[in-house]
Amino acid sequence: MSTTTAPTMFGPRSGLLARANPVVKLLGALLITLVIVLSADPVTNGVALAGQLVLLAGVGLGPWRLLTRLWPVVLAALVSGWGTAMLSDAGGPVLLHLGWITITTGSLGAGAAIALRGLAIALPGITVLLTTDPTDLADGLAQTLGLPARFVLAALAAMRLVEVMITEWSVLAAARRARGAGGGRGPWGVLVEFGGQAFTLLVQSLRRATRLAMTMEARGFGAGPRTWARTPHYGRVDVLVGVAVVAIAAGALAVSLALGTHRFIWQ
């Protein structure tokens, strides 16, 4: 399967990042995530997020395209930031006082930092998912990193099933509406409908996982050493991606250290 033409729920995987070796992208995502996880200041998180957006825009994944596909992640980050702003006890001038809700400049800054942190942590892994064919990633994990074949094949099956579950979610929604079970009104109706549909998807996923595991066991997957049909290749694209990732991680730390704002999570 070609990594540049395989149709997915995210559209064709094309561009510079799609041609890069999956192991390079995975290690780069881990490096950026490590820097963000260990740093608690908003400057490091903001610079890392901005660097990732610039890199993605440069390879054809602009902010609008990302927003149309990743709006649940953005919404979750905004909700977490708003919740932090309401619950934070950071001081400063009061911006909003409504009943038990008091938001100050300090709490708003804390909420913004949490939202930026969440987006910056989620984006590297999502980028790998958007631009990587699961089969290529499995080849790299097994042959380059030397991970056990049983783990690699399980990860490959899980990634393949992500799109299947998303398709099944749409089918379940259409089936419930056809039976008159959907279309709940009001927040409580929407919540009940979502819970029922999620439970149905969970049951179907467990059944599918059980059948898949039995099928793979019957065909000898994970029973012993395996051979691989394709050999991972590395080239100039991988060097460019690696340099860009290191520049983002190092640049985020350098800017925060230069401004005197850097703070580790244990400080």
C-alpha positions as CSV (number, residue, x, y, z in Angstrom):
1,M,0.0,0.0,0.0
2,S,1.4,3.4,-0.9
3,T,1.8,5.9,1.8
4,T,1.1,8.8,-0.5
5,T,-2.1,7.7,-2.1
6,A,-3.9,5.5,0.5
7,P,-7.3,7.1,1.2
8,T,-8.2,7.5,4.8
9,M,-10.7,9.4,6.9
10,F,-8.2,12.2,6.9
11,G,-7.8,12.3,3.2
12,P,-4.8,11.2,1.1
13,R,-1.6,11.0,3.1
14,S,0.7,13.2,0.9
15,G,3.4,15.7,1.3
16,L,6.8,15.8,3.0
17,L,5.8,14.3,6.3
18,A,4.0,11.4,4.5
19,R,7.3,10.5,2.8
20,A,9.3,10.5,6.0
21,N,10.0,7.3,7.7
22,P,7.4,6.5,10.5
23,V,10.1,5.8,13.0
24,V,11.6,9.3,12.5
25,K,8.2,10.9,13.0
26,L,7.5,8.7,16.0
27,L,10.8,9.5,17.8
28,G,10.3,13.2,16.9
29,A,6.8,13.2,18.4
30,L,8.2,11.6,21.6
31,L,11.0,14.2,21.8
32,I,8.6,17.2,21.5
33,T,6.1,15.5,23.9
34,L,8.9,14.9,26.4
35,V,9.9,18.6,26.4
36,I,6.3,19.7,26.9
37,V,5.6,17.2,29.6
38,L,8.6,18.2,31.6
39,S,8.0,22.0,31.2
40,A,5.2,23.7,33.0
41,D,5.5,27.2,31.7
42,P,3.3,28.6,28.9
43,V,6.1,30.0,26.9
44,T,7.6,26.6,26.2
45,N,4.2,25.1,25.4
46,G,3.3,28.1,23.1
47,V,6.5,28.1,21.2
48,A,6.4,24.3,20.7
49,L,2.8,24.5,19.5
50,A,3.6,27.4,17.2
51,G,6.6,25.5,15.8
52,Q,4.5,22.4,15.1
53,L,1.8,24.5,13.3
54,V,4.5,26.2,11.1
55,L,6.0,22.8,10.2
56,L,2.5,21.4,9.4
57,A,1.6,24.4,7.4
58,G,4.8,24.1,5.4
59,V,3.9,20.6,4.4
60,G,0.3,21.3,3.4
61,L,-1.5,20.8,6.7
62,G,-2.7,24.3,7.4
63,P,-4.5,25.5,10.5
64,W,-8.0,25.4,8.9
65,R,-7.5,21.8,7.6
66,L,-6.4,20.7,11.0
67,L,-9.2,22.5,12.7
68,T,-11.9,20.9,10.5
69,R,-10.5,17.4,11.4
70,L,-9.3,17.9,15.0
71,W,-12.0,20.2,16.4
72,P,-12.8,17.7,19.2
73,V,-9.2,18.0,20.5
74,V,-9.4,21.8,20.3
75,L,-12.8,21.8,22.1
76,A,-11.4,19.5,24.8
77,A,-8.4,21.8,25.3
78,L,-10.7,24.9,25.5
79,V,-12.9,23.1,28.1
80,S,-10.0,22.1,30.2
81,G,-8.6,25.6,30.0
82,W,-11.9,27.2,31.0
83,G,-12.3,24.7,33.9
84,T,-8.8,25.6,35.1
85,A,-9.5,29.3,34.9
86,M,-12.7,28.8,37.1
87,L,-11.0,26.6,39.7
88,S,-7.6,28.2,39.9
89,D,-6.7,30.3,42.9
90,A,-4.2,32.4,41.1
91,G,-4.5,36.1,42.0
92,G,-4.7,39.3,40.0
93,P,-7.4,41.8,39.0
94,V,-10.8,40.3,38.8
95,L,-12.1,40.0,35.2
96,L,-15.4,38.1,35.8
97,H,-17.4,37.5,39.0
98,L,-20.6,35.6,38.5
99,G,-21.9,33.8,41.6
100,W,-19.3,31.3,42.8
101,I,-17.3,31.8,39.6
102,T,-14.4,34.3,39.9
103,I,-11.9,34.7,37.1
104,T,-8.8,36.8,37.6
105,T,-5.9,37.6,35.2
106,G,-3.9,34.9,37.0
107,S,-6.5,32.2,36.7
108,L,-7.1,33.1,33.1
109,G,-3.4,32.8,32.4
110,A,-3.3,29.4,34.2
111,G,-6.3,28.3,32.0
112,A,-4.6,29.4,28.8
113,A,-1.4,27.6,29.8
114,I,-3.4,24.4,30.3
115,A,-5.1,24.7,27.0
116,L,-1.9,25.4,25.2
117,R,-0.2,22.5,27.0
118,G,-3.0,20.1,26.0
119,L,-2.9,21.1,22.3
120,A,0.9,21.0,22.2
121,I,0.9,17.5,23.7
122,A,-1.8,16.1,21.5
123,L,-0.6,17.5,18.2
124,P,2.6,15.4,17.8
125,G,0.8,12.1,18.1
126,I,-2.0,13.3,15.9
127,T,0.5,14.4,13.3
128,V,2.0,10.9,13.2
129,L,-1.5,9.4,12.8
130,L,-2.4,11.9,10.0
131,T,0.7,11.3,7.9
132,T,1.6,7.7,8.5
133,D,0.4,4.4,6.9
134,P,-0.1,1.8,9.7
135,T,1.7,-0.9,7.7
136,D,4.8,1.3,7.3
137,L,4.8,2.1,11.0
138,A,4.6,-1.6,11.8
139,D,7.6,-2.3,9.5
140,G,9.6,0.4,11.2
141,L,8.7,-0.7,14.7
142,A,9.7,-4.3,14.0
143,Q,12.8,-3.9,11.8
144,T,14.3,-0.6,13.0
145,L,13.4,-0.6,16.7
146,G,13.3,-4.3,17.0
147,L,10.1,-4.5,19.0
148,P,8.4,-7.9,19.4
149,A,6.3,-9.0,16.5
150,R,3.3,-9.8,18.7
151,F,3.2,-6.2,20.0
152,V,3.8,-4.7,16.5
153,L,1.0,-6.7,14.9
154,A,-1.4,-5.9,17.7
155,A,-0.6,-2.2,17.3
156,L,-1.1,-2.5,13.5
157,A,-4.5,-4.1,14.0
158,A,-5.5,-1.4,16.5
159,M,-4.6,1.4,14.1
160,R,-6.4,-0.2,11.3
161,L,-9.5,-0.5,13.5
162,V,-9.6,3.2,14.4
163,E,-11.1,4.1,11.0
164,V,-13.5,1.1,11.2
165,M,-14.8,2.4,14.6
166,I,-15.3,5.9,13.2
167,T,-17.3,4.4,10.3
168,E,-19.3,2.3,12.7
169,W,-20.1,5.3,14.8
170,S,-21.7,7.0,11.8
171,V,-23.6,3.8,10.8
172,L,-24.9,3.5,14.4
173,A,-26.1,7.1,14.4
174,A,-28.0,6.6,11.1
175,A,-29.5,3.3,12.3
176,R,-30.7,4.9,15.6
177,R,-32.3,7.7,13.7
178,A,-34.0,5.3,11.3
179,R,-35.5,3.4,14.3
180,G,-36.6,6.7,15.9
181,A,-34.2,6.3,18.8
182,G,-32.1,9.4,17.9
183,G,-32.7,13.1,17.7
184,G,-32.9,13.7,21.5
185,R,-33.7,17.2,22.4
186,G,-32.1,19.3,25.1
187,P,-28.8,18.6,26.9
188,W,-30.1,15.6,28.8
189,G,-31.5,14.0,25.6
190,V,-28.3,14.5,23.8
191,L,-26.3,13.0,26.7
192,V,-28.6,9.9,26.9
193,E,-28.4,9.4,23.1
194,F,-24.6,9.7,23.2
195,G,-24.3,7.3,26.1
196,G,-26.5,4.7,24.4
197,Q,-24.6,4.9,21.1
198,A,-21.3,4.8,22.9
199,F,-22.3,1.7,24.8
200,T,-23.4,0.0,21.6
201,L,-20.1,0.8,19.9
202,L,-18.2,-0.5,23.0
203,V,-20.0,-3.8,22.7
204,Q,-19.4,-4.1,19.0
205,S,-15.7,-3.2,19.5
206,L,-15.2,-5.9,22.1
207,R,-16.8,-8.5,19.9
208,R,-14.7,-7.4,16.9
209,A,-11.5,-7.5,19.0
210,T,-12.3,-11.0,20.3
211,R,-12.9,-12.3,16.7
212,L,-9.8,-10.6,15.4
213,A,-7.6,-12.0,18.2
214,M,-8.9,-15.5,17.6
215,T,-8.3,-15.2,13.9
216,M,-4.8,-13.9,14.4
217,E,-4.0,-16.7,16.8
218,A,-5.4,-19.3,14.4
219,R,-3.2,-18.0,11.6
220,G,-0.1,-18.1,13.7
221,F,0.5,-14.4,14.4
222,G,2.9,-13.9,17.3
223,A,3.7,-17.6,17.5
224,G,7.4,-17.2,16.6
225,P,9.9,-15.2,14.6
226,R,8.4,-13.5,11.5
227,T,9.8,-12.3,8.2
228,W,8.9,-8.9,6.7
229,A,8.0,-8.2,3.1
230,R,9.3,-4.6,3.0
231,T,12.5,-3.0,4.3
232,P,12.3,0.6,5.8
233,H,14.3,3.2,3.9
234,Y,15.8,6.4,5.1
235,G,16.7,9.5,3.1
236,R,17.1,13.2,3.0
237,V,13.4,13.7,3.9
238,D,14.1,12.0,7.2
239,V,17.0,14.2,7.9
240,L,15.0,17.3,7.2
241,V,12.1,16.2,9.4
242,G,14.5,15.2,12.2
243,V,16.3,18.6,12.1
244,A,13.0,20.4,12.1
245,V,11.7,18.4,15.1
246,V,15.0,19.0,17.1
247,A,14.8,22.7,16.2
248,I,11.3,22.9,17.6
249,A,12.1,21.2,20.8
250,A,15.4,23.0,21.3
251,G,13.9,26.4,20.3
252,A,11.0,26.1,22.7
253,L,13.5,25.5,25.6
254,A,15.8,28.2,24.4
255,V,13.1,30.9,24.1
256,S,11.7,30.1,27.6
257,L,15.2,30.0,29.2
258,A,16.1,33.3,27.5
259,L,13.0,35.0,28.8
260,G,13.5,33.5,32.2
261,T,10.1,31.9,32.3
262,H,11.1,28.2,32.0
263,R,9.8,26.0,34.9
264,F,9.9,22.3,35.2
265,I,6.9,20.4,36.5
266,W,8.6,19.7,39.8
267,Q,9.5,23.3,40.5
